C-alpha cells in the first residue's frame, strides 16, 4: 500500500526471499483499518454495525410485554 497523492511517486517491488510481496488497498493494524485513500468509511461502518447488533440484542432482551 502506498500512501500519498503524488502521481509521480516511484513504484517499488518488494521481495521476501524470492517471492514478490503483493500490494494491498487496505491494511488492518491494532484493530484500525487503514485504506489507501485514508478514508475511514470501512472502519466506521464496521463499528456502527457492531453497535447496531448490540442495541438490537438489548432491545430484544428487554422488550416490555
Secondary structure, DSSP 4 states (H G I P E B T S, - for coil): ---SS-TTPPP---EETTEEPPP-SEEEETTEEEETT---HHHHHHHHHHHHHHHHHHHHHT---
